[in-house]
Amino acid sequence: MNAGSRPLNRLAYEASPYLQQHADNPVDWYPWGEEALERARREDKPILVSIGYAACHWCHVMAHESFADPEVAAVQNEYFINIKVDREERPDLDNIYMAAAQALTGRGGWPLNVFCLPDGTPFFAGTYFPPDAKAARYRMPGWRQVLLSVAEAYKTRRADVTASAHELLEHIKLLTRPLPETLPLDEELLMAAAAQIGREFDPQYGGFGDAPKFPQPVVLEFLLRTHLRGDVQALPMLQQTLEQMARGGMYDQVGGGFHRYSVDERWLVPHFEKMLYDNALLAEVYHLAAQVTGDTFLARIADETFTYMLRDLRHPDGAFFSSEDADSLPTPGASHAEEGAFYIWTPDELRAALGDDAVLVGAYYGVTRQGNFEGRSILHVPRPAAAVAAMLGVSVERLEATVARARPILRTLRERRPRPFRDEKVITAWNAMAIRALAVASSRVPAYLDAARQCADFLLTNLRRDDGRLLRSWKDGRPGPAAFLDDYALFCDALIELHAADGDTRYLATAIDLANVMIDLFWDDQAGMFFDTGRDQPALVTRPRDLSDNATPSGSSAATVALLRLYAITGHERYETLAMQTLQQTTPLLKRFPLGFGRMLCAADLALGPRRELAIIGPPDHPVTQAMLAVARSVYRPRLVIARATPDDPVVTLSPLLHDRPMVDGQPTAYLCEQFACQMPVTTPEALQAQLG
């Protein structure tokens, strides 16, 4: 096998698109596995673990500058055993080695390059390193210099390197242990966390902290919950953030969907990659905010984001692909890709596409001759439509109609450009977030329910083994590694939501099965906590556990939410015990660093309650069943857990909420309960509305 005249390395046989992108490197790359580790031990060579992902801009830059250079590759091959890792497939490795980088350098990111002893224990780490020719410009050591320095240290100062590696590993292990102190889990803790978040809020542009700015949808979800608890600052912060993000360049004004994050405080210039998880989480929170506020603009952004996911990230059989790249060719046949090339415009391009309408559209989207990104313009909405209309001397109605007419034209034209690379891995955890978002939003747009169902069925068919255990990923029929805690927890939570929306008790039964497998694989009774890797997965230098909610919810927070919801349905006390034990371990962190624990704060809100359980007994498609469900789901009720069944369904034996709940007079019947103490059954949506309040 050859790519041009260069033979492919071992990565050519991997399913991961990111690993395949490095298959024609002259570096003698290995995928992570025993073959590489055994060779490192046998030859007594240090290991270079280089971690990235397919949509990562700087990963591509370093690959082009250094890993594709035969002279640099020769140094790597002589002194190191080189391992490439797709962080999306192996979050466990990424967790361990990112902790090492942050401990050593105070920062992290990708590409992540970590030097290890032959057993995988890290001793030196960094992120992007420039080639020697650019080192002075970046005020950093060049990559070749780093390689030679590390190799020399390993050869001549082995004892020091080994000692520092073991010290670093002990530090990493400490990060997984519960804190010695705890705080009371009460409403005061939630409101203190919300107040701390408020102190980080940017009142001008929304969001939290300084540049770069990340969307943090799970924190925004928590603000919706504290709004319901009477926090008067929560909803204004949420609305300002959602509106500013949607009007900035971080939002794709033409095609819908969000880029990864903004490099500035105004949400103007993004890193242009688009990730499934960002869009699933953001679509859900925009929908929920629209549900709470009645704001049609927020609902439109939710729907455009779902449309993007369904149009551009969907597998033909219903699952969702992982991401789209930041980079693409600026023109067909160009020699190299450029960041953002697919998304940016010039006034001349607008005029060629829109004719005279280009004046109005360009003014609305901030397109100028000088541009705002490398001489071209990222479309954004810097001024309200009324201000733009007044400046141009036209009515607001004419301006908005012109912009609405232009968007599909620009999208059609843009499709003729070379598209960014799409990573077509199907990842269980990320698809679970899409399922939950679609199921939640189906209360407003019923068509989303079928998409959620198709995605769930795809995962159950292709990413669940015959023994009931999950896979982390799948691509073109090729299974990826065993699933991690977040895969189980997020999929379990998504199936609970899908069951509520769809009424298929198969989804509820599967959620219970997954929860039981999850506890068996990831809960450690001796340590009293969940780990991110299963007890049957190959041992690493330490067993990783990350409690923080970053771009995605942590496995521990997702498990806490799922187990609390399942306890409300099943009454299985072990579910609640493990959830509360996990939650209690984080209470000091929730108060001190709430921006890093958004989903765990949502779990705390659910735990504090009051939680209510709603059982709807009746045929799923019966008009009264549907009407009662609509009453329950048309209002944002995050502490209401819904279960559905027909009286003769076998699943009723799994849940005291459903068991021995007959239909009254042969009509679909609703039972509203709190801690399994139920009100009188009702058979009309009006009566249920009165009970729900």
N, C-alpha and C positions, 0 to 999 in steps of 0.2 A: 504494500500500500504506500502510495506516495502523494504528497501535496506539492505539486511542482516537481522539483528535483530533490526535495528533502523528505527523508523517511519519517513516517509518523511514529510517535512514541506510544507508551502504554495507554495514555489517556484516550486514544482513538477508540478504545473498546468500552468506554464508560458511557452510561446513559445521560449523564449530566451535560447539558449544553455548555456550561461554563468550563468543565474539564475538557470537553471536545474543542473549545476555542483555543486551548493550549496544546492540542495534539501535534501540531507541526512545529512547536518550539524545538530548538536544538537541545534544550535542557532535558536531561534524562528523568522526566517526571514519573513518579509513582502515584496511584491513588492511595488513600489511607488504607492500610491493611497489614497483615502479618508479614507479607513478602518484603515490604520496605523495612519494617522494624527489624526483622530477622537479619537482613543484609547490614543494617546499621550496627547491630550487635556484633555480627561476624567480622566486619571490617573495622570496627571501632571508629566509626565516623559520626560526627554530629549530624543531626537531621535539620533540614530547613522545611518548615511547614508554612506554605504560602496559601492564604485563605482569601477568597473573594466570592463574587457572584456575577451572573451573566450581565446584569444591567448596570454594573458598577463602572462609572466613567474612568476613575483613576486606576482601577484594575486594568482596563484596556491600555491606558497610557503606559503603565509600567511594563506590561507585557510587550508592547510595541518597542519601547525604548531599551529594555534590558533583557527580558526573557527570550526575545527573538534574535538577540545579538550573539553570534557564534562565539565570540571571544569571551563574553561574560558567561555564556553557558558553559564554556570549557572550564572556567574557574569553579562554577557551581558543581559541575560533574566530578571534578577532581577531588574536591574537599568535603562534599556534603552528599547525603542521601536526600533527594528532593521530593517532597510530597505536595501535591496540589489538592485542595479541599474546597468543595462548594459549600459555603456556610449555610445555604438553604437546605441542603440535604443532611448536613451534619452540624446542627446547632450545638450539640454537646461539645464537639471539638472547638467550635468557635467560642463558646462560653469560657472554656478553660483558658484558651490562649489569649482571648481578649482581656480576661482578668489579669493575665501576666503582663500584657502590654500596658494596661492602665496602671498597674502597680509600678512598673519600671519607668514609664514615661509621663504618667499623669493624663494620658489621652489615648483614644483608640480610633478605629476607623478601618476602612478597607481600601486597598489591599492590606492585609495583615500578614506580616512576615515575622516568623518566630523561629529562633534557633534553639534546638533541644539536644539533650543528651540522647544516647542511643535508645534509652527506654521511653523517650517522649517527654521527659521533664524539661520544662523551658528554662533558659538562662539568659536570653537576650531577645528583645522584640522591638519592632517598629512598624510603621505603616508604609506609606509610599516613600521610596528612596529614588532620587533622580539618578540618571546615568552620570558618569564622571564628568562629561562635558558640560552638564548643567548644574553641577553641585554648587559652584560658587554663587550662581544666580539664586538658588533656593536656600543658601546658607546652611546646607546640610552636607553630610558626607555622601559621596557617590556610592552607588550600589557595589561596584567592584571593590572599592576601598573597604566597605563594610564586610564583604565576604572574606577578604584577605585578613582583615583584623580579627574577625571572629575565629577563622581557621587557625591563626597564629596563637590566639589565646587558648584555644582548645588543645593545641599541641604543646605549648610551653608552660601554661599555667593551669593544668588540668585540675589540680586540687582546689584552687580558688574557684574555678568555674563550677565544679561539682558542688562545692559548699554553698555558693550563691544560688545554684539551681534548687537545692534542697530547702534553703531558707525561703525562696520564692514560692515553692510548692506548699510549704506550711502556711504561708500567708494566704494563698488561694484556698486552701482547705478551711481556714478560719472563716472565710466569707460564706460558707455553706451552713455554718452552725447557727442555731437560734441565739438571739441576743439574750443576755442574762436577765435583763429587766423587761417588764411589760407595763402597759398602761391599761386602765379600765376601758373596755369597749362600750362606749355610750355615745349618745347624740352629741355631747360636748366635744368628743374627739372628732366627730365628723365636721362639726362647725369650725373647730380650730383648724382642721386641714383645709377647709374651704377658705378661711381667712388667710392662711398662708399662701394659698394659690392666688388669692386676690392681690397680695403684696407683690407678686411677680407679674401681674397683668399689665399689658401695654394699652393704656386707654386710647391712644391715637390710632394704632393699627390693629389692635387686638392681638391675641396670642400671649405667650408668656416668655419673659426673659428677652435677651438681646439676640442679634443675628449670630449664627443662623437660626431660623425659626422652623420648628417642626409642628405639624398640625395637632398632635396629641388628642386624638378623638376619644380615648377612654377617659381622659380628664374632663373633656367636655360632657361626656355622658354622666360623670359624677356631678357636675354642676347642675344638670337637669334634675338630678335626685335631690340635691340640697335646695334647689328652688322649691320643690314640693314640700320641703321641711321648713320653709319660711325664710330662707336666705335671700334677702332683697337684692344683693349684688350679683347673684349667680346668673340670672337670666340676661341682664344687660351685658355681662362679660361674654357669655355664650353667643349672643346675637351679634355683638360687635366682631368677635373672632370669626364666626361663620361667614358674615357678610364680607369682611375684608379679604378673607382667603378666596372667596368665590369671585371677587372682583379683581384679584391680582393675577399675575402671570403664572402663579403656581397652579391655577386652574386652567385647563385647556378650554379657552373660550370658543373654539371652533368645534372640537370633537367631544367635549365633556370629559370628566375624570380629572383626577389630581396627580400632579407630579410629586416627587418624594418629599422635598422640603424647599424652603426659600433660603438663599444665601444672604439675603438682606432682611431688615426688619419690616419692610413694606409688603412682603409676599410678592415682590415683582419678579425677581430673577430666580428661577428654580434650578435645582439639579433635575434634569429633564426626564430621568427614568420614571416609569409608572409601574407601581407595584400593586398586585391584587389586594394585598392586605390593607394598604392605605385606602384604596377605593371602596372596599367592602365596609370597613369601619366608618369611613366618612359618609358614605351613602346612608348608612343606618342612622348616624347621629343627625344628619341634615333632615332625614325623614322625621325623627323623633322631635327635633326642635320645631319643625313645621306643625307637627301634631299638637305641641304645647302652645305655640304662638298663633297658629292659623296663618302664618306668613307664606304666601304663595311663591315668593322668590326662593325661599329655602326648599320648598317642595320641588320646585323646578330643578334646582341644583341636584337634589337627591335623584330625581328621575333621569337627568342627563348623565349622572355618574353611573347609575344602573345600566342605562343604554350603552354607555361606553364599554362596561364590563361584558354585556351580552353580545355586543357587536364585535369587539376587538380582542377579547381575552377568552372567548368561549371555545372549548373543544366541541366538535360536531355532535358528540354524544352527551353533552350537558355539563361536563366539569369545566373548571376554569384554569387557564394557564397562569404562570407565575408572574411574568413581568414583561415590560417592553423597555428596550435599551434607551439610554440617554443620547446615544450617538447614532448618526446615520449619514449616508453619503449625501453631500449637498446637491449633487446632480448625478444622473445615471452615468456610470463609467468613471466617476471620480476616483482618485487613487487612495484616498483615506477618508474615514468618517469624521464628522465634526459634531460636537455637542450641540444639541438643540436644532440642528439643521432642518428637521422635519417641521418644526413649529413656528419658525420666525418668518417675518414678512418685510417687504419694502413697499413704499408708496407706489412704485411702478408696477409691482406685482398685483397690488390691489386694483389699480386702474385697469390693468389688462383683464382682470377677472370680472370687475364690477362696473366698468365704465364710469359714468358720472356719479353713481352711488358711492364710489370710492372716497369722495370728499367727506361725506357724512360718516361712513363706516370707519375711515381712518381716524377721524377726530374722536369718535366714540371710543375706539380701541387704542388710542394713544400712539398711532403709527406716525413717525416723523422721518425726515431725511437723515438726521444724524443717528437715529435708532437708539435703542437702550441696551443692546446686546451685540457687541462686535459688529457695529455698523448696520444692523437690521433691528427690527422691532418685535419684541414679545407682545402679543396682544394682551391687553388688560383694560380695565375700566377705571381710569384715574379720576373721573368726575361723574357726578350724577347725570342722568339723561337730560334732566331739565336744564342744567348748566350748559351742557354741550349744545342743546337745541337753541338756547338763548344766544350763545356765542355765534352760531351759524345762521340765526334768523329764521329758523324753521320751527314747526310745532313739535312737541314731544311725541305726538302720535306718529307723525311722519318719520321722525328719526328712529323710533323703536320699530316701526314697520320695515324700514329700510334695512336696519341691522338684522331683523329676523329673516328677511328675504335673502340677505347676503350669506348668512352662516352656512346653509347647505351648499351654496355655490362654492364657497371657500373650502368646505370639507371635501367636496368632489374634486376640486382642483388639487388640493393637498394630497389626495390619494394617488395622484400621478407621480408624486415625488418618491424616491426610494424610502421605503418604510424602515423604521428602527427594527433591529433584531428582536424577535420575541422568544423568550425562554418558555418552551412548551412543556416543562415539567408540571405535573399536577401534584400539589402538596396538600396533604390531608388537612392540616391545621388551617391553612389559608383558605381552602375551599369551605371548610366549616364556617369560617367567618362570613363568607359569601352566602352560604345557606341561611345562616341566622338572619343576616341583613335582609335578604329577599323575603324570608318568611315573615319577619316583623313588618316590612313595608307592604306586604300583600293585604294588610288591613285597609290600605288606601288604594292600591293598584292590584286587583286580584290576579292579573296575569303573572305577577312575580312568583306566585305560589307554584306554578308548574315548573318554572326555572329552578326553584329551590328543590323541588321534588326530584327533578331529573339529575341535579348535581348530587344529591344524597344517594340516589340509586346507583349512580356511577361509582361513587366511593365504596359503597357496600358491595358492589360487584367486582371492582378492580383493585381496591386497596384494603380489603379485608380478607384475611386468609381463612382457610377451611377450619382452623382451630379457633377462630374468633378474634385473633390478634390483627392489629392494623399494621400497614406499611406507612412509612413517612412519605414516600413519593412514588410516582409512576410516570413513565414516558414511553409512548409508542409500544405499549405492551410489556415493557421491561420494568420489573419491580425494583424499587429502591430499598434503602435500609429499613430496619424495623422502626416503628413509630416511637415517638417520644411522648413525654407527659402532656405537652400542649396539644398534640394531635388527638389523643384520647379525650382530654378535657373539653377542648373546643368543639369536637365533633359530638360529644355527649350533650353539651349545652345546645348545639344547633338542632339536634334531633328532638330535644324537649320542645324547642320553639316550633319546629316543623310539625310535630304532633299536634300542638295546640292549634295551629293554623289549618292543618290539613285533616285532622281527625283520624288518620291512619294509626291504629294502635301498634302496628309493627314498628314504627319509629320510636314509640315510648319503650316498648320491650327491648329494642336494640340499645337504647340509651342506658337502660338498667344493666344490660349485659356488659356494655363497655365500661360502665362505672365499676363494676365488680372486677373486671380484668385490670382496669387502671389501678385499683387499690392493691390488687395482688402483685402487680409488676413494680409499682413505683413507691408505695408507702412502705416505710421502714419503721416497724414498731419500736425497735431499740432506739433509733434516733428520734422517733416521734415526728416525722415529717415526710413529705413527698420529695423524691429526687427526680431529676429530669430524665434520667436514663433508667431503663428497666433492669431488674435484677438478673435477667438472663442475657443481657447484652454484654459484649466483650468489655472487660475492665480497662479503664483508662488510668492515667496517673492519679486521678482523683475522680470521685463521682460528682458530677456537676449538679448544682442547684442554684437557679437564679430566681429570686423572688420579685424582682422589679419588673414593672410593666413599661416596656420601651415602645418601639414602633408597633409591637403586638403584645397582647396580654401574656403574662408569664403563665407557664403551666400550672404553677401553684394557685394563682388567682383564678384562672379559668376553672380549675378543679374545685375550688372553694365555692364558686358560683353554682357550678353544675350540681355538686353534692347537696348544697342547701336547697336547690329547686327540687331535686329528687327526693330529699327528705320530706318536703312539703307534699309530695305526691304519694310516696310509699310509706312514710312513717318509720323507715328503717333508721334506727337511732345511730348506727355506726356511721352513716353518711353525715349526720349532723355533728357527731363527735369529732371526726377527722377534719371536717370543714372548720369548726370552731377552734380546734387545736392549731391548725394552720394559720387561721386569722389572728389568733391571740399572739402568735410569734411575731407578727408584723406591726403591732400597735405602735411601738415607739417610732418606727419608720414612717407610718402613715401620718403622724403628726409633724415629724421633722422634715420629711422629704415627700410631700404629697404629690408633687408633679411626677414622681417616678413610680407611683402606685395607684394609678387611676382606676384600674379594674378591681384591685383589691379593696379600694374605698367603696366601689359599687357593691362588692361582696359584703363589706361591713354594713352598708345601708340595708341590704337584704336581710342580714342576720339580725339587725336591731329591730326591723319590722316597723309597724305591725305587718306580718305576712298574712296574706289571705289565699285560700285555695278555692278554686272554682271547678266543680265537676259538672260537665254537661253530658247528659245521658240521652242518646237518641241517634237516629241515622245521620251520618255526617252531612248528607246533601239535603236533608229535610229543610224546608224554608224556615221553620221555627228554630231549628238548631242553628242555622246560619244567621238568623236575626239576633239570637241571644249572643252568639259569638261576636257579631259586629258591635253589639252594645259593650261587651267586655273589652274589645280591642280598639275601639275608636278613640279612646282616651288613654293617655300615657299613664299606665299603672305598673311601675317597675317591680312592685312587691306583690303582685297578683300572679299566682301560678295556676295554669289552666291544664286540666286533663279531660279527655273525652273518651267515650266508649258507647257501645250499645249494650243492653243488659246481658246479652248472651255471649259477649266477647270474652275469650279466655284471659285477656289481660287484666280483667277486673280482680282476679285473684292476687295480682301483684301489688294492689294498692287499696288500702282501707278507704281512701277517698272515693274510689269507684265501686268498691265491693258493697253488695247489698243496697245499691241505689237504683230502685226501679223507676221506670217512667210512670208518671202519674196519669191515670185515665188514658193510657196509651199515647200520651203526647211527650215530645222531647221535654226534658225536665232539667232545671239547673239547681245545683246545691252549692250555696256559698258558705264557706267555712273559715274559721280562724283557729289554727292549731287543732284541726279536726273536730271542733265543736261547730255544728252547722245550724244555719237558720232553716226555716221552713222551706221545703222545695217549692219552686215556682215554675210555671209553664208558659209564661209570656215574656217577651223582651221588655215590656213596660214594667213588669214586676221585678225583673232582674235589675233593671236600671234603678229602681227605687232602693233596692238592697245595696247596690254598689255605691250609690250616692254620687 
